Amino acid sequence: MAAILRHDVKFYFRTIATLFLFLTVFSALAPVADSHAQGITGSGLAVAPTRLAIDPNERGAELRLQNRSATEATYRITLTQVQPGPGGHRADEMIRFSPRQVTVAGNGNQTVRVAVRRPADLPPGEYAARIRFEAIPTGNPTQAFESAGDDGISIQLEAIYAVTLSVVIHQD
């Protein structure tokens, strides 16, 4: 009888632990599912649209940044090349954007303008690059290590979040 009771208690605790794990994973994934519908998110930053496809008759586009946190945040915007396109032409050499760094108020918005200047001899194809929005830490990095007295050293870490999206230039 005691062995059966012990088995039931183990089963009960395993069921509770499994349910807890499932709810934890599900609640962590729920914001991700919502973010794909509204834009890419990271550390309170939402960027929409999630991908820029610039057609041959277009000369640029706009991105909308939204700071979903209550505090002001600063983001550095950079451009990286994916791979050279046909004829060795590079998308990062054709793309210009402004501004390169933004400070967005809490719950505020900012527009980033992206312009494309195609060379006259650009062969047909697709040219890809990535735009990266990187949060600039608000803490003071020189004070990352603080004395904790006689007990040892304490360490303060600040995560640096970034959101990256693709830019594809189409040429006929």
MARBA-3410 file (N, C-alpha, C, O; in Angstrom, 1 decimal):
172
0.8,-1.2,0.0,0.0,0.0,0.0,0.9,1.3,0.0,0.6,2.2,-0.7 ~ 1.9,1.3,0.8,2.8,2.4,0.9,3.5,2.7,-0.5,3.8,3.8,-0.9 ~ 3.9,1.6,-1.1,4.6,1.7,-2.4,3.6,2.3,-3.5,4.1,3.1,-4.3 ~ 2.4,1.9,-3.4,1.4,2.5,-4.4,1.2,4.0,-4.1,1.1,4.8,-5.0 ~ 1.1,4.3,-2.8,1.0,5.7,-2.4,2.2,6.6,-2.8,2.0,7.7,-3.3
3.4,6.0,-2.6,4.6,6.7,-3.1,4.6,6.9,-4.6,5.0,8.0,-5.1 ~ 4.1,5.9,-5.3,4.0,6.0,-6.8,3.1,7.1,-7.2,3.4,7.9,-8.1 ~ 1.9,7.2,-6.5,0.9,8.2,-6.8,1.5,9.6,-6.5,1.2,10.6,-7.3 ~ 2.2,9.8,-5.4,2.8,11.1,-5.1,3.8,11.5,-6.1,3.8,12.6,-6.6 ~ 4.7,10.5,-6.6,5.7,10.8,-7.6,4.9,11.2,-8.9,5.4,12.2,-9.6
3.9,10.5,-9.3,3.1,10.8,-10.5,2.5,12.2,-10.4,2.6,13.0,-11.3 ~ 2.0,12.5,-9.2,1.4,13.8,-9.0,2.4,15.0,-9.1,2.1,16.0,-9.8 ~ 3.6,14.8,-8.5,4.6,15.8,-8.6,5.2,15.9,-10.1,5.5,17.0,-10.5 ~ 5.3,14.8,-10.8,5.8,14.9,-12.1,4.8,15.6,-13.0,5.1,16.4,-13.9 ~ 3.5,15.4,-12.8,2.4,16.0,-13.6,2.5,17.5,-13.3,2.4,18.3,-14.3
2.6,17.9,-12.1,2.7,19.3,-11.7,3.9,20.0,-12.3,3.8,21.1,-12.9 ~ 5.0,19.3,-12.3,6.3,19.8,-12.8,6.2,20.0,-14.3,6.6,21.0,-14.9 ~ 5.6,19.0,-15.0,5.4,19.0,-16.5,4.5,20.2,-16.8,4.8,20.9,-17.8 ~ 3.4,20.3,-16.1,2.5,21.4,-16.4,3.1,22.8,-16.2,2.9,23.7,-17.0 ~ 3.9,22.9,-15.1,4.6,24.2,-14.9,5.6,24.5,-16.0,5.7,25.6,-16.5
6.3,23.5,-16.4,7.3,23.6,-17.5,6.6,24.0,-18.8,7.0,25.0,-19.5 ~ 5.5,23.4,-19.1,4.7,23.7,-20.3,4.2,25.1,-20.3,4.3,25.9,-21.3 ~ 3.6,25.6,-19.1,3.1,26.9,-19.0,4.3,28.0,-19.1,4.1,29.0,-19.7 ~ 5.4,27.6,-18.6,6.6,28.6,-18.6,7.0,28.7,-20.1,7.2,29.9,-20.5 ~ 7.2,27.6,-20.8,7.6,27.7,-22.2,6.5,28.4,-23.1,6.9,29.3,-23.9
5.3,28.1,-22.8,4.2,28.7,-23.6,4.1,30.2,-23.4,3.9,31.0,-24.3 ~ 4.2,30.6,-22.1,4.2,32.0,-21.8,5.4,32.8,-22.4,5.3,34.0,-22.7 ~ 6.5,32.1,-22.5,7.7,32.8,-23.1,7.6,32.9,-24.6,8.1,33.8,-25.2 ~ 6.8,32.0,-25.3,6.7,32.0,-26.7,5.5,32.9,-27.2,5.5,33.3,-28.3 ~ 4.6,33.2,-26.3,3.4,33.9,-26.7,3.8,35.3,-27.2,3.2,35.7,-28.3
4.7,36.1,-26.6,5.0,37.4,-27.2,5.7,37.3,-28.5,5.6,38.2,-29.3 ~ 6.5,36.2,-28.7,7.1,36.0,-30.0,6.1,35.8,-31.1,6.3,36.4,-32.2 ~ 5.1,35.1,-30.9,4.1,34.8,-31.9,3.4,36.2,-32.2,3.1,36.4,-33.4 ~ 3.1,37.0,-31.2,2.5,38.3,-31.5,3.4,39.2,-32.2,2.9,40.0,-33.0 ~ 4.7,39.1,-32.0,5.6,40.1,-32.5,5.8,39.9,-34.0,6.0,40.9,-34.7
5.6,38.7,-34.6,5.7,38.5,-36.0,4.6,39.2,-36.8,4.8,39.6,-37.9 ~ 3.4,39.3,-36.2,2.3,40.0,-36.8,2.6,41.5,-36.8,2.2,42.2,-37.8 ~ 3.2,42.1,-35.8,3.3,43.5,-35.7,4.7,44.0,-36.1,4.9,45.2,-36.3 ~ 5.7,43.2,-36.1,7.1,43.6,-36.4,8.0,42.8,-35.6,7.6,42.0,-34.8 ~ 9.3,43.1,-35.8,10.4,42.4,-35.0,10.5,43.2,-33.7,10.6,44.4,-33.7
10.7,42.4,-32.6,10.8,43.1,-31.3,12.1,42.6,-30.6,12.6,41.5,-30.9 ~ 12.6,43.4,-29.8,13.8,43.0,-28.9,14.0,44.1,-27.9,14.2,45.3,-28.3 ~ 14.0,43.8,-26.7,14.3,44.7,-25.6,13.5,46.0,-25.6,14.0,47.1,-25.4 ~ 12.2,45.8,-25.9,11.3,46.9,-25.9,11.2,47.6,-27.2,10.4,48.6,-27.4 ~ 12.1,47.2,-28.2,12.1,47.9,-29.5,11.3,47.0,-30.5,11.5,45.8,-30.6
10.4,47.7,-31.2,9.6,47.0,-32.3,10.0,47.7,-33.6,10.0,48.9,-33.6 ~ 10.3,47.0,-34.7,10.6,47.5,-36.0,9.6,46.9,-37.0,9.4,45.7,-37.1 ~ 9.0,47.8,-37.8,8.1,47.4,-38.8,8.4,48.2,-40.1,8.7,49.4,-40.0 ~ 8.3,47.6,-41.3,8.0,46.2,-41.5,9.2,45.3,-41.2,10.3,45.8,-40.9 ~ 9.0,44.0,-41.2,10.0,43.1,-40.7,11.0,42.8,-41.9,12.1,42.2,-41.6
10.7,43.2,-43.1,11.6,43.0,-44.2,11.3,44.1,-45.2,10.2,44.4,-45.5 ~ 12.4,44.6,-45.8,12.2,45.6,-46.9,12.5,44.9,-48.2,13.6,44.4,-48.4 ~ 11.6,45.0,-49.1,11.8,44.5,-50.5,11.6,45.7,-51.4,10.5,46.2,-51.5 ~ 12.7,46.2,-52.0,12.6,47.4,-52.8,12.6,47.0,-54.3,13.6,46.5,-54.8 ~ 11.5,47.3,-54.9,11.3,47.0,-56.3,12.1,47.9,-57.2,12.5,49.0,-56.8
12.2,47.5,-58.5,13.0,48.3,-59.4,12.5,49.8,-59.6,13.3,50.7,-59.9 ~ 11.2,50.0,-59.5,10.7,51.4,-59.7,10.7,52.2,-58.4,10.3,53.3,-58.4 ~ 11.2,51.6,-57.3,11.2,52.3,-56.0,12.6,52.8,-55.7,13.6,52.2,-56.1 ~ 12.7,54.0,-55.0,14.0,54.5,-54.7,14.2,54.5,-53.2,15.3,55.0,-52.7 ~ 13.3,54.0,-52.4,13.5,53.9,-51.0,12.3,53.4,-50.2,11.3,53.0,-50.8
12.4,53.5,-48.9,11.3,53.0,-48.0,11.5,53.6,-46.6,12.5,54.3,-46.4 ~ 10.6,53.4,-45.8,10.7,53.9,-44.4,10.5,52.7,-43.4,9.7,51.8,-43.7 ~ 11.2,52.8,-42.3,11.0,51.9,-41.2,10.5,52.6,-40.1,10.8,53.8,-39.8 ~ 9.6,52.0,-39.3,9.1,52.6,-38.1,9.6,51.9,-36.9,9.4,50.7,-36.7 ~ 10.3,52.6,-36.0,10.8,52.1,-34.7,9.8,52.5,-33.6,9.3,53.6,-33.6
9.5,51.6,-32.7,8.6,51.9,-31.6,9.3,51.4,-30.3,9.7,50.2,-30.2 ~ 9.5,52.3,-29.4,10.1,52.0,-28.1,8.9,51.6,-27.2,8.1,52.5,-26.8 ~ 8.8,50.3,-26.9,7.6,49.8,-26.1,7.9,49.9,-24.6,7.0,49.5,-23.8 ~ 9.1,50.4,-24.2,9.4,50.5,-22.8,9.0,51.9,-22.3,8.7,52.8,-23.1 ~ 8.9,52.0,-21.0,8.5,53.3,-20.4,9.7,54.3,-20.4,9.5,55.5,-20.1
10.9,53.8,-20.6,12.1,54.6,-20.4,12.7,55.0,-21.8,12.5,54.2,-22.8 ~ 13.4,56.1,-21.9,14.0,56.5,-23.1,15.1,55.5,-23.5,15.8,55.0,-22.6 ~ 15.3,55.2,-24.8,16.3,54.3,-25.2,17.0,54.9,-26.4,16.4,55.5,-27.3 ~ 18.3,54.5,-26.6,19.1,55.0,-27.7,19.5,53.7,-28.5,19.9,52.7,-27.9 ~ 19.4,53.8,-29.8,19.8,52.7,-30.7,20.7,53.2,-31.8,20.6,54.2,-32.4
21.7,52.3,-32.1,22.7,52.6,-33.1,22.2,51.7,-34.3,21.9,50.6,-34.2 ~ 22.2,52.3,-35.5,21.7,51.6,-36.7,22.9,51.4,-37.6,23.6,52.4,-38.0 ~ 23.1,50.2,-38.0,24.2,49.9,-38.9,23.7,49.0,-40.1,22.6,48.4,-40.0 ~ 24.5,48.9,-41.1,24.2,48.1,-42.3,25.3,47.1,-42.6,26.5,47.5,-42.5 ~ 25.0,45.9,-42.9,25.9,44.9,-43.2,25.6,44.2,-44.5,24.4,44.1,-44.8
26.6,43.7,-45.2,26.4,43.0,-46.5,26.1,41.6,-46.3,26.7,41.0,-45.4 ~ 25.2,41.0,-47.0,24.9,39.6,-46.9,25.9,38.8,-47.8,26.7,38.0,-47.4 ~ 25.8,39.1,-49.1,26.8,38.5,-50.1,26.7,39.4,-51.3,25.6,39.9,-51.6 ~ 27.8,39.5,-52.1,27.7,40.3,-53.4,26.7,39.7,-54.3,26.5,38.5,-54.4 ~ 26.0,40.6,-55.0,25.0,40.2,-56.0,25.7,39.9,-57.4,26.9,39.8,-57.5
24.8,39.8,-58.4,25.4,39.6,-59.8,26.4,40.7,-60.2,26.2,41.9,-59.8 ~ 27.4,40.4,-60.8,28.4,41.3,-61.3,29.3,41.9,-60.1,30.0,42.9,-60.3 ~ 29.2,41.3,-58.9,30.0,41.8,-57.8,29.4,43.0,-57.1,30.1,43.5,-56.2 ~ 28.3,43.5,-57.6,27.7,44.7,-56.9,27.2,44.3,-55.5,26.7,43.2,-55.3 ~ 27.4,45.3,-54.6,27.0,45.1,-53.2,25.8,46.0,-52.8,25.8,47.2,-53.1
24.9,45.4,-52.1,23.7,46.1,-51.7,24.1,47.2,-50.7,23.5,48.3,-50.7 ~ 25.0,46.9,-49.8,25.4,47.9,-48.8,26.0,49.2,-49.4,26.0,50.3,-48.8 ~ 26.5,49.1,-50.7,27.0,50.3,-51.3,25.9,51.1,-52.0,26.2,52.3,-52.3 ~ 24.8,50.5,-52.2,23.6,51.2,-52.8,22.7,51.8,-51.8,21.9,52.7,-52.2 ~ 22.7,51.4,-50.6,21.8,51.8,-49.6,22.3,52.9,-48.7,23.5,52.8,-48.2
21.5,53.9,-48.5,21.8,55.0,-47.5,20.6,55.1,-46.6,19.5,54.8,-47.0 ~ 20.8,55.4,-45.3,19.8,55.5,-44.4,20.0,56.7,-43.4,21.2,57.0,-43.2 ~ 19.0,57.2,-42.8,19.1,58.3,-41.9,17.9,58.2,-40.9,16.8,58.0,-41.3 ~ 18.2,58.5,-39.6,19.5,58.7,-39.0,20.2,57.5,-38.7,19.7,56.4,-38.8 ~ 21.5,57.6,-38.3,22.3,56.5,-37.9,22.3,56.1,-36.5,22.7,55.0,-36.1
21.8,57.0,-35.7,21.6,56.7,-34.2,20.3,57.5,-33.8,20.2,58.7,-34.2 ~ 19.5,56.9,-33.0,18.3,57.5,-32.6,18.1,57.4,-31.1,18.4,56.3,-30.5 ~ 17.5,58.4,-30.5,17.1,58.3,-29.1,15.5,58.4,-29.1,15.0,59.4,-29.6 ~ 14.9,57.4,-28.6,13.4,57.3,-28.7,12.9,57.4,-27.3,13.3,56.7,-26.4 ~ 12.0,58.3,-27.1,11.3,58.5,-25.8,10.5,57.2,-25.4,10.2,56.5,-26.3
10.3,57.1,-24.1,9.5,55.9,-23.7,8.2,55.9,-24.4,7.5,57.0,-24.4 ~ 7.7,54.8,-24.9,6.5,54.6,-25.6,6.4,55.5,-26.8,5.3,55.9,-27.3 ~ 7.6,55.9,-27.4,7.6,56.8,-28.5,7.9,56.1,-29.8,8.2,54.9,-29.8 ~ 7.9,56.8,-30.9,8.1,56.3,-32.3,9.2,57.1,-33.0,9.5,58.3,-32.6 ~ 9.9,56.5,-33.9,10.9,57.2,-34.7,10.8,56.5,-36.1,10.7,55.3,-36.3
11.0,57.4,-37.2,11.0,56.9,-38.5,12.5,56.9,-39.0,13.2,57.8,-38.8 ~ 12.9,55.8,-39.7,14.2,55.7,-40.3,13.9,55.7,-41.8,13.2,54.8,-42.3 ~ 14.5,56.6,-42.6,14.4,56.6,-44.0,15.5,55.8,-44.7,16.7,56.0,-44.3 ~ 15.2,54.9,-45.6,16.1,54.1,-46.4,16.0,54.5,-47.8,15.0,54.5,-48.4 ~ 17.2,54.9,-48.4,17.2,55.3,-49.8,18.1,54.4,-50.6,19.1,53.8,-50.0
17.8,54.1,-51.8,18.6,53.2,-52.7,19.0,54.0,-53.9,18.2,54.6,-54.6 ~ 20.3,53.9,-54.2,20.9,54.5,-55.4,21.6,53.4,-56.2,22.6,53.0,-55.9 ~ 20.9,53.0,-57.3,21.3,52.0,-58.1,22.3,52.5,-59.2,22.1,53.6,-59.7 ~ 23.4,51.8,-59.4,24.3,52.2,-60.5,23.7,52.0,-61.8,22.8,51.2,-62.0 ~ 24.1,52.8,-62.8,23.5,52.7,-64.2,23.7,51.3,-64.8,22.8,50.9,-65.6
24.8,50.7,-64.5,25.1,49.4,-65.1,24.7,48.2,-64.2,25.3,47.1,-64.4 ~ 23.7,48.4,-63.4,23.3,47.3,-62.4,22.6,46.2,-63.2,21.6,46.4,-63.8 ~ 23.2,44.9,-63.2,22.6,43.8,-63.8,21.3,43.3,-63.1,21.2,43.6,-61.9 ~ 20.4,42.7,-63.8,19.2,42.1,-63.1,19.6,41.1,-62.0,20.6,40.4,-62.1 ~ 18.8,41.1,-61.0,19.0,40.2,-59.9,18.5,40.8,-58.6,17.9,41.8,-58.5
18.9,40.1,-57.5,18.5,40.5,-56.1,19.8,40.8,-55.4,20.8,40.1,-55.5 ~ 19.8,41.9,-54.6,20.9,42.4,-53.9,20.5,42.5,-52.4,19.5,43.2,-52.1 ~ 21.1,41.8,-51.5,20.6,41.8,-50.1,21.6,42.4,-49.1,22.9,42.2,-49.3 ~ 21.1,43.0,-48.1,21.9,43.5,-47.0,21.0,43.4,-45.7,19.8,43.0,-45.8 ~ 21.6,43.7,-44.6,20.8,43.7,-43.3,21.0,45.0,-42.6,22.1,45.5,-42.5
19.9,45.5,-42.0,20.0,46.7,-41.1,19.8,46.2,-39.7,18.9,45.4,-39.4 ~ 20.7,46.6,-38.9,20.8,46.2,-37.5,20.5,47.4,-36.6,21.1,48.5,-36.7 ~ 19.6,47.2,-35.6,19.3,48.2,-34.6,19.8,47.7,-33.3,19.2,46.7,-32.7 ~ 20.8,48.3,-32.8,21.5,47.8,-31.5,21.2,48.8,-30.4,21.5,50.0,-30.5 ~ 20.7,48.3,-29.3,20.5,49.1,-28.1,21.9,49.6,-27.5,22.8,48.7,-27.4
22.0,50.8,-27.2,23.2,51.3,-26.6,23.0,51.3,-25.1,22.0,51.8,-24.5 ~ 23.9,50.6,-24.3,23.6,50.4,-22.9,23.5,51.7,-22.1,24.2,52.7,-22.5 ~ 22.7,51.7,-21.1,22.5,52.9,-20.3,23.4,53.0,-19.1,23.6,54.1,-18.6 ~ 24.0,51.8,-18.8,24.9,51.8,-17.6,26.2,52.4,-17.9,26.5,52.7,-19.0 ~ 27.0,52.5,-16.9,28.4,53.0,-17.0,29.3,51.8,-17.0,29.5,51.2,-16.0
29.9,51.4,-18.2,30.8,50.2,-18.3,32.0,50.3,-17.4,32.6,49.2,-17.1 ~ 32.5,51.5,-17.1,33.7,51.5,-16.3,33.4,51.1,-14.8,34.3,50.8,-14.1 ~ 32.1,51.1,-14.5,31.8,50.6,-13.1,31.1,49.3,-13.1,30.3,49.0,-12.3 ~ 31.5,48.4,-14.1,30.9,47.1,-14.2,31.2,46.2,-13.0,30.4,45.4,-12.5 ~ 32.4,46.4,-12.4,32.8,45.7,-11.2,32.7,46.6,-10.0,33.3,47.7,-10.0
32.0,46.2,-9.0,31.9,47.0,-7.8,32.4,46.1,-6.6,32.1,44.9,-6.6 ~ 33.0,46.7,-5.7,33.5,46.0,-4.5,32.3,45.6,-3.7,31.3,46.4,-3.5 ~ 32.3,44.4,-3.2,31.2,43.8,-2.4,31.7,43.7,-0.9,31.1,42.9,-0.2 ~ 32.7,44.4,-0.6,33.3,44.4,0.8,34.2,43.2,1.0,34.9,42.8,0.0 ~ 34.3,42.7,2.2,35.2,41.5,2.5,34.7,40.2,1.9,35.5,39.3,1.8
33.5,40.1,1.4,32.9,38.9,0.9,33.4,38.6,-0.5,33.3,37.4,-0.9 ~ 33.8,39.5,-1.3,34.2,39.2,-2.6,33.9,40.4,-3.6,33.8,41.5,-3.2 ~ 33.7,40.0,-4.8,33.4,41.0,-5.9,32.0,40.7,-6.4,31.6,39.5,-6.6 ~ 31.3,41.7,-6.7,30.0,41.6,-7.4,30.1,42.0,-8.8,30.9,43.0,-9.1 ~ 29.4,41.4,-9.7,29.5,41.8,-11.1,28.1,42.2,-11.6,27.1,41.6,-11.3
28.1,43.4,-12.3,26.8,43.9,-12.9,26.9,43.7,-14.4,27.8,44.2,-15.0 ~ 26.0,43.0,-15.0,25.9,42.7,-16.4,24.7,43.5,-17.0,23.7,43.5,-16.4 ~ 24.9,44.0,-18.2,23.8,44.6,-18.9,23.8,44.0,-20.3,24.7,44.2,-21.0 ~ 22.6,43.4,-20.6,22.5,42.8,-21.9,22.3,43.9,-23.0,21.7,44.9,-22.8 ~ 22.9,43.6,-24.1,22.8,44.5,-25.3,22.0,43.8,-26.3,22.4,42.8,-26.9
20.8,44.3,-26.6,19.9,43.7,-27.5,20.0,44.3,-28.9,20.3,45.5,-29.0 ~ 19.8,43.5,-29.9,19.8,44.0,-31.3,18.7,43.3,-32.1,18.3,42.2,-31.8 ~ 18.1,44.1,-33.0,17.1,43.6,-34.0,17.7,43.8,-35.4,18.2,44.8,-35.7 ~ 17.6,42.7,-36.2,18.2,42.8,-37.5,17.1,42.4,-38.5,16.3,41.5,-38.3 ~ 17.0,43.2,-39.6,16.0,42.8,-40.7,16.7,42.9,-42.0,17.7,43.6,-42.2
16.1,42.2,-43.0,16.7,42.1,-44.3,16.2,43.2,-45.2,15.0,43.6,-45.1 ~ 17.1,43.6,-46.1,16.7,44.6,-47.1,17.1,43.9,-48.4,18.3,43.5,-48.6 ~ 16.2,43.8,-49.3,16.4,43.1,-50.6,16.1,44.1,-51.7,15.0,44.7,-51.8 ~ 17.1,44.4,-52.6,16.9,45.3,-53.7,16.7,44.4,-55.0,17.5,43.6,-55.3 ~ 15.5,44.6,-55.6,15.2,43.9,-56.9,15.5,44.7,-58.1,15.3,45.9,-58.1
16.2,44.1,-59.1,16.5,44.8,-60.3,16.1,44.0,-61.5,16.5,42.8,-61.6 ~ 15.3,44.6,-62.4,14.9,43.9,-63.6,15.9,44.0,-64.7,15.7,43.5,-65.8
END
